[in-house]
Amino acid sequence: MYVVWVPVLRAGPLESSAESETGRIGDPRVAQFFDPEGTISRAYANVIRLPPAMRAWDVYFVFGPHVRWPEGQGSDQPPAPTFWMHQLSGGAAPEDLRLDGERMAGYVRSLLVKMAA
């Protein structure tokens, strides 16, 4: 699992806020990154078709085993997630994709079963 912390709700120094939040996820298999410029959140806002001025944050992406990041020049567009959910407000993202932990876990489980087969 990868977690990317981006500055959206600026409540203090960016690095220290991200650093203090990393403790929320204690699993050693999780790689955590800090994107101070919000580059990835702007790129994914495009991919998941959010309104132009909105960034993708508080979003949860699942990528199947077939998904690859494009290589080479001009490949700055990240791959589309296989499945995603969000906690965005104001109707910016599809309501049927509002985060539901059980639904997300069910999707991940079904993907893992398919991969094992």
C-alpha positions in Angstrom: 0.0 0.0 0.0 1.2 3.5 -0.8 0.0 6.6 1.1 0.7 10.0 -0.4 0.2 13.0 2.0 -0.7 16.2 0.2 -1.1 19.7 1.6 -4.8 20.5 1.4 -5.9 21.6 4.9 -3.0 23.8 5.9 -3.1 23.9 9.7 0.6 24.4 10.3 4.0 23.6 8.8 3.4 21.1 5.9 6.2 18.7 6.7 5.5 18.4 10.4 1.8 17.9 9.7 2.5 15.1 7.3 5.1 13.6 9.6 2.7 13.5 12.6 0.0 11.9 10.5 2.2 9.0 9.3 1.7 7.4 12.7 -2.0 6.8 11.9 -0.9 3.9 9.6 1.5 1.7 11.6 1.6 -1.3 9.2 5.3 -1.7 8.1 4.1 -2.8 4.6 2.8 0.7 3.9 5.1 3.1 2.1 4.3 6.7 2.9 5.2 9.7 0.8 4.8 13.5 1.1 4.0 15.5 -2.0 4.4 19.1 -0.9 3.4 20.5 -4.3 0.3 18.3 -4.6 1.5 17.1 -8.1 -0.1 13.7 -7.7 -3.4 15.1 -6.4 -3.7 17.4 -9.5 -2.8 14.6 -11.9 -5.3 12.2 -10.4 -8.0 14.8 -10.3 -7.8 14.7 -14.1 -7.8 10.9 -14.2 -10.9 10.6 -12.1 -12.6 13.6 -13.7 -13.0 15.9 -10.8 -14.0 19.6 -11.4 -11.1 21.6 -12.9 -10.0 23.5 -9.7 -10.4 20.5 -7.4 -7.6 18.2 -6.3 -7.9 14.4 -5.6 -7.4 14.0 -1.9 -9.2 11.8 0.6 -9.5 9.3 -2.3 -8.7 5.6 -2.1 -7.5 3.8 -5.2 -7.2 0.1 -5.9 -5.0 -1.0 -8.8 -5.3 -4.5 -10.3 -2.2 -6.4 -11.2 -2.4 -5.4 -14.9 -2.1 -1.7 -14.2 1.3 -0.2 -15.1 2.6 3.3 -14.9 3.3 4.6 -18.4 7.0 4.9 -19.3 8.8 7.3 -21.5 8.4 10.9 -22.5 5.0 12.4 -22.3 3.9 9.8 -19.8 3.1 12.1 -16.9 -0.5 11.0 -16.8 -0.8 8.3 -14.1 -2.8 5.1 -14.7 -6.5 5.0 -13.9 -7.3 3.0 -10.8 -9.2 -0.2 -11.2 -11.6 0.9 -8.5 -11.8 3.9 -6.3 -13.8 5.6 -3.5 -13.7 9.0 -1.9 -14.7 11.2 1.0 -15.0 14.4 -1.1 -17.9 16.7 -0.4 -20.1 19.1 -2.4 -21.0 16.6 -5.2 -17.5 16.8 -6.7 -17.3 13.1 -7.2 -19.9 10.4 -7.8 -22.0 9.7 -4.8 -22.1 6.0 -5.5 -18.3 6.0 -4.9 -18.5 7.6 -1.5 -16.2 5.6 0.9 -17.8 2.5 2.3 -15.1 0.4 4.0 -17.0 -2.9 3.7 -17.6 -2.3 0.0 -13.9 -1.4 -0.6 -12.7 -4.4 1.4 -15.1 -6.7 -0.6 -13.7 -5.4 -3.8 -10.1 -5.9 -2.7 -10.9 -9.4 -1.5 -12.6 -10.3 -4.8 -9.5 -9.0 -6.7 -7.2 -11.0 -4.5 -9.2 -14.2 -5.1 -9.1 -13.6 -8.9 -5.3 -13.1 -8.7 -4.8 -16.3 -6.7 -6.8 -18.3 -9.2 
